[in-house]
Amino acid sequence: MSEKTSKGTSVNGAPIKSNDFVGRGGATERADFGTFCPEEAERSPRRRVPKSPKSKFRHKSRQEQAAESKLRMEKRGEKLDKARGKLAKQKPPKRPGPVKRAGRAALGGVHGFVHGKIYEVEHENVGTEGAHRSELVGESVLRHGTRHVKKAIREHPAKAVRKAEAKHIKATADYQFRAAALEHPELDQGVISRYLQKRHIQKQYAKQAREAAKQGAKAAEKTAVTTERLAVRAWGFVKRHPVGVIVALACCLLIFSLQSCVSSMASVGNGLVGAVAASTYPSEDGDMLGAEAAYCALEAELQEYLDTYEATHDYDEYHFDLDDIEHDPYVLISMLSALHEGAWTVDEVQGTLQSLFDRQYILTEDVVVEVRYRTETRTDSEGNSYTVQVPYNYYICYVTLENFNLSHVPIYIMGEEQLSRYALYMATLGNRPDLFPESGYVSKYTNPPPEHDIPEEYLADETFAAILAEAEKYVGFPYVWGGSNPNTSFDCSGFVSYVYNQCGWDFGRLGAQGLYNISTRTNNPKPGDLVFFTGTYDTPGVSHCGIYVGDGWMLHCGDPISYANLNNSYWQSHLYAYGKLY
């Protein structure tokens, strides 16, 4: 927070903040979203079970979804085979023969001669010059259009194969994941969890594909050299022996087989690209950079207004209490992508940009009028001087700017589905970590979080082992202000509340201060206890919390959810207390 005072002392006139949230950077949260908790129960065939309320839509079971996914995979496999069959039947373009080449040359000569004669006389006739230019343009358009159409027709079978391969790989990956989820239901918990699990599988699959591609490339290179040598020998052999034709055909079959292998490797890459499409920013770079520039322009206008405030206003005294004007560009683009489904343009989001700006920056201008007195010297009718106290108005202006933090806005304007999309974009940075290389926020996302191994003896405690197993499911999830479940991701207290409620506790959704209030203070923390902090965010009381895992480490919802060493200077300066939940 920057503070500037002119013609007087500084006075903190910041407006009272909402009590909906308490905590660091969104460490305070509200619990608007319920959590679905399935119950398992064995029922006797004779036991009467109360009927559940009818739903408009019947939710399909995992088995049904897996069966449909398998059927979809098989259908796309059939379409891929058909596309490959059409591509195999495509004949290569024929090279023009000597007669056609001679005809083209003759026509070209005539064309050049005619246009040359026109060039000689067109400077004397404006009408002729205009008509000639129009003719040249028409010929150029016709020539390039014909080439484009022929090229599109020639390349269509190959494009159809690539498109069919990408869809087949995507359907295969979906079926494999659903089949795995039947055996391991924990893989299917929320959109972010599903994405991270799929991404983990895809990374393993990509590694295997790269190794296979390297081996295939080496084999292809070796075979290409061998094939070239064989082709030279085969041609000479054909000239001497007609039987040599069989050898040439064998070489062609070998080359075709190698091309099919390379095509399969390329399809793997296409499938991997399709698997991350849902987490990729949908808009063009120009529109995203334009939206960021437009938001920065609004901030620059606000900064200019504040910098010239005293020059453009006429008050006796000024007091400034101003937060810094800044925002995270990835938060902005992720919010726009979540609010506007599909690709958007910078013109389409102008209204949204202004709305977000008005929610982030709260400018308050209060003018206080004080009646003050000044001494004036006057002269009476006899020429004698005397003094009097004359009242006047004294104007004091208090200017307060609150930066609410753009990352805190989504919880107030988005539904759970939009929050889920926003969290997914923030988890991956829209697969564009290079979009804002100059931003000071990039290192926060790109630097890998610290790793920490829990000693085996700590896991002998079954309660702590259960807490840790649940908490580690969400390592890597992004920080989302107000988030309280895997679908929307978490903030600090939302993460702690969710983990402990999944492990036998039942205290609902609490903020950092609420968790502190229900815990018992301890000076000898054990793994599984809570650790609390103050001053990590501009809010009174406890502002941040995490799960203590022993040896001076905690697992908490930073950005993203990760381990943190409590012995560094930052956490030590804000450490408040340890708490125990019974």
C-alpha positions in Angstrom: 0.0 0.0 0.0 1.4 3.4 -1.0 0.5 6.4 1.2 0.9 10.0 0.3 0.0 13.1 2.3 -0.2 16.7 1.2 -0.8 19.7 3.4 -1.6 17.6 6.4 -1.3 14.3 8.1 -2.4 11.0 6.7 -5.7 9.6 7.8 -6.8 6.0 7.1 -10.2 6.4 5.6 -10.5 2.9 4.0 -14.1 1.6 3.9 -15.0 -1.3 6.0 -14.5 -4.6 4.1 -17.0 -7.4 3.7 -17.1 -10.0 6.5 -18.0 -12.7 4.0 -14.3 -13.7 3.8 -11.5 -13.9 6.2 -8.0 -14.9 5.2 -4.9 -14.5 3.1 -5.4 -13.7 -0.5 -8.8 -15.2 -0.3 -8.1 -17.1 2.8 -11.6 -16.1 3.9 -14.3 -17.8 2.1 -17.9 -18.5 2.0 -19.5 -21.9 1.7 -22.1 -21.4 -1.0 -21.4 -24.7 -2.7 -22.5 -28.0 -1.3 -20.4 -31.1 -1.5 -21.8 -34.4 -2.8 -21.0 -37.2 -0.4 -22.1 -40.6 -1.7 -23.3 -43.2 0.9 -22.8 -46.9 0.6 -25.5 -49.1 2.1 -26.4 -52.7 1.8 -30.1 -53.3 1.6 -32.0 -56.6 2.0 -34.2 -57.5 -1.0 -37.2 -57.5 1.4 -36.4 -54.2 3.0 -38.6 -51.3 1.8 -36.6 -48.4 0.6 -38.2 -44.9 0.4 -38.4 -43.7 -3.2 -36.0 -40.9 -4.1 -37.4 -37.8 -5.7 -37.7 -38.1 -9.5 -35.3 -36.2 -11.6 -35.9 -34.8 -15.0 -32.7 -36.3 -16.2 -31.4 -39.8 -15.3 -27.7 -39.8 -14.5 -25.9 -42.6 -16.3 -23.8 -45.0 -14.3 -20.1 -45.3 -14.8 -20.6 -48.7 -16.5 -23.0 -47.1 -19.1 -20.6 -44.2 -19.7 -17.7 -46.6 -20.2 -19.8 -48.7 -22.7 -20.8 -45.6 -24.6 -17.2 -44.5 -24.7 -16.1 -47.8 -26.0 -18.8 -47.7 -28.7 -17.7 -44.2 -29.7 -14.1 -45.3 -29.9 -15.0 -48.3 -32.2 -17.1 -46.0 -34.5 -14.3 -43.5 -34.8 -11.9 -46.4 -35.5 -14.2 -47.4 -38.4 -14.2 -43.9 -39.8 -10.4 -43.8 -39.5 -10.1 -47.0 -41.5 -12.4 -45.6 -44.2 -10.4 -42.3 -44.4 -7.1 -44.3 -44.7 -8.7 -46.4 -47.4 -9.6 -43.4 -49.5 -6.1 -41.9 -49.0 -4.5 -45.2 -50.1 -6.6 -45.1 -53.3 -5.6 -41.5 -54.2 -3.5 -41.4 -57.3 -0.4 -39.0 -57.3 -0.6 -36.1 -59.7 0.7 -36.8 -63.1 3.6 -34.8 -64.5 2.7 -33.1 -67.8 4.0 -34.8 -70.8 6.2 -33.3 -73.5 3.3 -32.3 -75.7 1.5 -30.5 -72.9 4.7 -28.7 -71.8 5.3 -27.6 -75.3 1.7 -26.3 -75.6 2.0 -24.4 -72.3 5.2 -22.8 -73.5 3.6 -21.7 -76.8 0.6 -20.2 -75.0 2.9 -18.4 -72.6 4.7 -16.9 -75.5 1.5 -15.7 -77.2 0.3 -14.3 -73.8 3.4 -12.4 -73.3 3.5 -11.1 -76.9 -0.2 -9.8 -76.7 0.3 -8.1 -73.3 3.6 -6.6 -74.5 1.8 -4.9 -77.4 -0.9 -3.7 -75.1 1.8 -2.2 -72.8 3.2 -0.3 -75.8 0.0 1.6 -76.5 -1.9 1.8 -73.1 0.0 4.9 -71.9 -1.7 6.8 -74.7 -5.2 5.6 -73.8 -6.4 5.8 -70.2 -9.4 3.5 -71.0 -7.2 0.9 -72.5 -4.9 1.0 -69.5 -7.8 0.5 -67.1 -9.2 -2.4 -69.0 -5.8 -4.0 -69.3 -5.2 -3.7 -65.6 -8.6 -5.2 -64.9 -7.8 -8.1 -67.2 -4.5 -8.8 -65.5 -6.2 -8.8 -62.1 -8.9 -11.2 -63.4 -6.3 -13.6 -64.8 -4.3 -13.6 -61.6 -7.4 -14.3 -59.5 -8.5 -17.1 -61.8 -5.0 -18.6 -61.9 -4.5 -18.6 -58.1 -8.1 -19.7 -57.5 -7.6 -22.7 -59.7 -4.4 -23.6 -58.0 -6.1 -23.3 -54.6 -9.0 -25.5 -55.6 -6.8 -28.2 -57.1 -4.6 -28.1 -54.0 -7.6 -28.4 -51.6 -9.0 -31.4 -53.6 -5.6 -33.1 -53.6 -5.0 -32.6 -49.9 -8.5 -33.3 -48.7 -8.0 -37.1 -48.1 -4.9 -36.5 -46.0 -6.7 -33.8 -43.9 -9.6 -36.2 -43.4 -7.2 -38.9 -42.2 -5.5 -36.5 -39.7 -8.9 -35.3 -38.4 -10.1 -38.9 -38.0 -6.9 -39.9 -36.3 -7.2 -37.1 -33.8 -10.8 -38.0 -32.9 -9.9 -41.7 -32.6 -7.0 -41.0 -30.3 -9.2 -38.7 -28.1 -12.0 -41.3 -27.9 -9.5 -44.1 -27.1 -8.0 -42.0 -24.3 -11.5 -41.2 -22.9 -12.4 -44.9 -22.9 -9.1 -45.9 -21.2 -9.7 -43.3 -18.5 -13.3 -44.4 -17.9 -12.3 -48.1 -17.8 -9.7 -47.2 -15.1 -12.2 -45.1 -13.2 -14.4 -48.3 -12.9 -11.6 -49.9 -10.8 -10.5 -46.7 -9.1 -13.5 -44.4 -8.5 -11.3 -41.8 -6.9 -9.9 -40.9 -10.3 -13.3 -39.4 -11.2 -13.7 -36.7 -8.5 -14.3 -33.3 -10.1 -13.3 -31.8 -13.4 -9.9 -30.6 -12.2 -9.1 -34.0 -10.6 -10.1 -35.7 -13.8 -7.9 -33.4 -15.9 -4.8 -33.8 -13.7 -5.2 -37.5 -13.7 -5.6 -37.6 -17.5 -2.7 -35.3 -17.9 -0.5 -37.6 -15.7 -1.5 -40.6 -18.0 -0.9 -38.5 -21.1 2.6 -37.6 -19.9 3.5 -41.2 -19.5 1.9 -42.0 -22.8 3.7 -39.1 -24.5 7.1 -40.3 -23.1 6.5 -43.8 -24.5 5.4 -42.3 -27.8 8.5 -40.1 -28.0 10.8 -43.1 -27.4 8.9 -45.1 -30.1 9.1 -42.1 -32.4 12.9 -41.9 -31.9 13.3 -45.6 -32.7 11.0 -45.3 -35.7 12.9 -42.2 -37.0 16.2 -44.0 -36.7 14.8 -47.1 -38.5 13.2 -44.9 -41.1 16.5 -43.1 -41.8 18.5 -46.3 -41.9 15.9 -47.8 -44.2 15.8 -44.8 -46.5 19.5 -45.0 -47.1 19.3 -48.7 -47.7 16.3 -48.2 -50.0 18.1 -45.6 -52.1 21.0 -48.0 -52.6 18.6 -50.8 -53.5 16.7 -48.6 -56.0 19.9 -47.8 -57.9 20.8 -51.4 -58.0 17.2 -52.5 -58.9 17.1 -50.2 -61.9 20.2 -51.6 -63.3 19.0 -55.1 -62.5 15.6 -54.4 -64.3 17.5 -53.3 -67.4 19.4 -56.6 -67.4 16.8 -58.9 -65.9 13.0 -58.5 -66.0 12.8 -60.5 -62.8 14.3 -57.5 -61.0 10.9 -55.8 -61.1 9.9 -58.0 -58.2 12.7 -56.6 -56.1 11.6 -53.1 -56.9 8.0 -53.8 -55.8 9.3 -55.3 -52.6 11.2 -52.0 -51.9 8.0 -50.0 -52.5 6.0 -52.1 -50.1 8.7 -51.6 -47.5 8.6 -47.8 -47.9 4.8 -47.8 -47.6 5.0 -49.7 -44.4 7.4 -47.2 -42.9 5.2 -44.3 -43.9 2.3 -45.9 -42.1 4.4 -46.2 -38.9 5.3 -42.5 -39.1 1.7 -41.6 -39.7 0.7 -43.5 -36.5 3.3 -41.6 -34.5 1.9 -38.4 -35.8 -1.6 -39.4 -34.8 -0.4 -39.9 -31.3 0.8 -36.3 -31.2 -2.6 -35.1 -32.6 -4.4 -37.1 -29.9 -2.3 -35.5 -27.1 -3.1 -32.1 -28.4 -6.8 -32.9 -28.4 -6.6 -34.1 -24.9 -5.6 -30.7 -23.5 -8.0 -28.7 -25.7 -10.4 -28.2 -22.8 -7.8 -26.5 -20.7 -6.4 -24.2 -23.4 -7.4 -20.6 -23.9 -9.9 -20.6 -26.8 -9.2 -17.2 -28.2 -6.5 -15.9 -30.5 -3.3 -14.3 -29.1 -4.1 -10.9 -30.6 -7.5 -10.8 -28.8 -6.0 -11.9 -25.5 -3.2 -9.5 -25.7 -5.6 -6.8 -26.8 -7.9 -7.5 -23.7 -4.9 -7.2 -21.4 -3.8 -4.0 -23.1 -7.4 -2.6 -22.7 -7.4 -3.4 -19.0 -4.0 -1.8 -18.5 -5.3 1.3 -20.3 -8.1 1.6 -17.7 -5.5 1.2 -14.9 -3.3 3.9 -16.6 -6.3 6.3 -16.7 -7.0 5.7 -13.0 -3.3 6.3 -12.2 -3.2 9.5 -14.2 -6.4 10.7 -12.4 -4.7 10.2 -9.0 -1.4 11.6 -10.0 -2.9 14.9 -11.1 -5.6 15.0 -8.4 -4.3 18.0 -6.5 -3.8 20.0 -9.7 -7.3 19.3 -10.9 -9.1 19.9 -7.6 -9.3 22.9 -5.3 -9.2 21.8 -1.6 -7.2 23.1 1.3 -5.9 19.8 2.4 -5.5 16.3 0.9 -5.1 12.8 2.5 -4.3 9.8 0.3 -4.6 6.2 1.2 -4.0 4.3 -2.0 -3.4 0.6 -2.8 -1.2 -0.3 -5.7 -2.7 -0.5 -9.1 -1.9 -3.9 -10.6 -3.4 -7.2 -11.6 -2.4 -10.7 -12.7 -2.9 -11.0 -16.5 -3.5 -14.8 -16.3 -6.3 -14.2 -13.8 -7.9 -11.7 -16.2 -7.7 -14.0 -19.3 -8.8 -17.0 -17.3 -11.9 -15.1 -16.1 -12.7 -13.9 -19.6 -12.4 -17.4 -21.0 -14.6 -18.8 -18.2 -17.3 -16.2 -18.5 -17.4 -16.2 -22.4 -17.8 -19.8 -23.6 -15.7 -20.5 -26.7 -13.5 -18.1 -28.6 -14.0 -14.4 -27.9 -12.7 -11.2 -29.4 -11.5 -8.1 -27.7 -14.5 -6.1 -28.9 -16.9 -8.7 -27.4 -15.4 -8.4 -23.9 -15.2 -4.6 -23.6 -18.2 -4.5 -21.3 -16.9 -7.4 -19.1 -13.5 -5.6 -18.8 -15.2 -2.5 -17.5 -17.3 -4.5 -15.1 -14.3 -6.4 -13.7 -12.4 -3.1 -13.4 -15.2 -1.5 -11.4 -15.2 -4.5 -9.0 -11.5 -4.6 -8.5 -10.9 -0.9 -7.8 -13.0 1.0 -5.3 -12.3 4.7 -5.3 -13.7 6.8 -2.4 -13.5 10.6 -2.3 -14.8 12.2 0.9 -14.7 16.0 1.5 -15.0 17.2 5.1 -15.8 20.9 5.7 -14.5 22.5 8.9 -15.4 26.0 10.1 -12.2 27.7 11.2 -11.4 31.2 12.2 -8.8 33.6 11.1 -7.7 36.9 12.7 -8.3 40.1 10.7 -7.3 43.7 11.5 -9.8 46.4 10.9 -10.0 50.2 11.5 -12.9 52.0 13.1 -14.4 55.4 12.1 -11.9 57.2 14.3 -8.9 55.5 12.7 -8.2 53.0 15.5 -7.1 49.5 14.6 -8.6 46.4 16.1 -8.7 42.6 15.5 -11.6 40.3 14.9 -12.1 36.5 14.5 -13.7 35.8 11.1 -15.1 32.3 10.4 -14.4 30.5 7.0 -14.8 27.1 5.5 -11.8 24.8 5.4 -12.1 21.9 2.9 -10.3 18.5 3.6 -10.4 15.8 1.0 -9.8 12.1 1.8 -9.0 9.9 -1.2 -9.0 6.2 -0.7 -8.3 3.5 -3.4 -8.9 -0.1 -2.5 -7.5 -2.8 -4.8 -9.8 -5.7 -4.0 -7.5 -8.1 -6.0 -8.9 -9.4 -9.2 -8.4 -13.0 -8.1 -11.0 -12.5 -5.4 -13.7 -11.5 -7.8 -14.7 -14.8 -9.5 -16.5 -16.2 -6.4 -18.9 -13.3 -6.5 -19.8 -13.3 -10.2 -19.4 -17.0 -11.3 -21.5 -20.1 -10.8 -19.9 -23.4 -9.9 -19.5 -24.5 -13.5 -17.8 -21.2 -14.5 -15.6 -21.4 -11.4 -14.6 -24.9 -12.4 -13.6 -23.7 -15.9 -11.7 -20.8 -14.3 -9.8 -23.1 -12.0 -8.9 -25.4 -14.9 -7.5 -22.5 -16.9 -5.5 -21.3 -13.9 -4.2 -24.8 -13.2 -2.7 -24.9 -16.7 -2.3 -21.1 -17.5 -4.4 -22.0 -20.5 -1.4 -24.0 -21.8 0.2 -20.6 -22.6 2.8 -19.9 -19.9 4.6 -17.9 -22.7 1.7 -15.5 -23.2 2.9 -12.8 -20.7 6.7 -13.3 -20.4 7.3 -9.9 -18.9 4.7 -10.2 -16.2 6.0 -10.4 -12.6 3.4 -13.0 -11.9 4.8 -15.6 -14.3 7.5 -16.9 -11.9 4.8 -17.7 -9.3 3.3 -20.3 -11.6 6.4 -21.6 -13.5 8.7 -22.1 -10.5 8.2 -25.7 -9.3 6.9 -26.0 -5.7 9.2 -27.6 -3.1 9.0 -31.3 -2.6 8.9 -33.0 0.8 8.9 -36.7 1.8 7.0 -37.7 5.0 8.9 -40.1 7.2 7.4 -43.6 7.4 7.1 -43.5 11.2 4.7 -40.5 11.0 2.4 -42.6 8.9 2.0 -45.1 11.7 -0.7 -42.8 13.0 -3.7 -43.9 11.1 -5.5 -40.6 11.5 -2.6 -38.6 10.1 -2.1 -41.1 7.3 -5.7 -40.7 6.2 -5.5 -36.8 6.4 -2.3 -36.8 4.3 -3.7 -39.3 1.8 -6.7 -37.1 1.2 -4.7 -33.8 1.2 -2.1 -35.0 -1.3 -4.9 -35.8 -3.9 -5.1 -32.1 -4.6 -1.4 -31.1 -4.7 -1.1 -28.9 -7.8 -4.6 -27.5 -7.6 -4.7 -23.7 -8.1 -5.6 -21.2 -5.4 -9.2 -20.0 -6.0 -10.6 -17.4 -3.6 -13.7 -18.9 -1.9 -13.1 -22.4 -3.4 -14.2 -25.2 -1.1 -14.3 -28.4 -3.2 -12.4 -30.2 -6.0 -14.8 -28.9 -8.7 -14.0 -25.2 -7.9 -10.5 -25.8 -6.4 -9.7 -24.3 -3.0 -8.5 -21.5 -0.9 -6.5 -22.1 2.3 -9.3 -22.6 4.7 -11.5 -24.3 2.1 -8.8 -26.8 1.5 -8.3 -27.6 5.2 -12.1 -27.8 5.9 -12.7 -30.1 3.0 -9.8 -32.5 3.9 -10.8 -32.8 7.5 -14.5 -33.2 6.8 -13.6 -36.1 4.4 -11.6 -37.8 7.2 -14.3 -38.0 9.9 -14.8 -34.5 11.1 -18.0 -32.6 10.5 -17.7 -28.9 11.1 -18.7 -27.7 7.7 -17.0 -24.9 5.8 -15.0 -22.5 8.1 -12.7 -19.7 7.5 -9.2 -19.4 8.9 -10.4 -17.6 12.0 -13.2 -20.2 12.4 -10.8 -23.1 12.3 -8.6 -21.4 14.9 -11.6 -20.9 17.1 -12.6 -24.6 17.2 -9.0 -25.8 17.7 -7.0 -26.2 20.9 -3.7 -24.4 21.1 -0.6 -26.4 21.5 3.1 -25.7 21.8 4.1 -29.2 20.8 2.5 -29.7 17.3 2.2 -33.2 15.9 1.7 -34.2 12.3 -2.0 -33.7 11.5 -2.3 -30.5 13.6 -3.1 -27.1 12.1 -0.8 -24.1 11.8 -2.2 -20.5 11.7 -0.8 -17.2 10.5 -1.6 -13.5 10.8 -0.8 -10.5 8.6 -0.5 -12.5 5.4 -3.5 -10.5 4.1 -5.0 -7.2 5.1 -7.6 -8.5 7.4 -7.9 -8.7 11.2 -7.3 -11.9 13.1 -6.1 -15.2 11.6 -5.5 -14.8 7.8 -4.0 -18.1 6.7 -3.8 -21.8 7.8 -2.3 -25.1 6.7 -1.9 -28.7 7.8 1.3 -29.4 9.8 3.1 -32.5 8.6 6.1 -32.5 11.0 9.7 -31.4 10.9 8.8 -27.7 10.3 6.8 -28.4 7.2 3.2 -27.8 6.2 0.9 -28.8 3.4 -1.3 -25.8 2.5 -3.2 -24.1 -0.3 -0.8 -21.6 -1.6 -0.8 -21.1 -5.3 -0.9 -23.9 -6.1 -1.5 -26.4 -3.2 1.9 -27.6 -2.2 4.3 -28.2 0.7 6.1 -25.2 2.4 9.0 -25.0 4.8 7.9 -23.0 8.0 11.5 -22.1 8.8 11.9 -19.4 6.1 11.7 -15.8 7.1 8.3 -15.1 5.6 6.4 -17.8 7.5 8.3 -17.2 10.7 7.4 -13.5 10.6 3.6 -14.3 10.3 3.5 -17.5 12.4 0.7 -17.2 15.0 -0.1 -20.5 16.7 -0.6 -24.2 16.3 -3.9 -25.9 16.9 -5.2 -29.4 17.5 -8.5 -30.8 16.3 -10.0 -33.6 18.4 
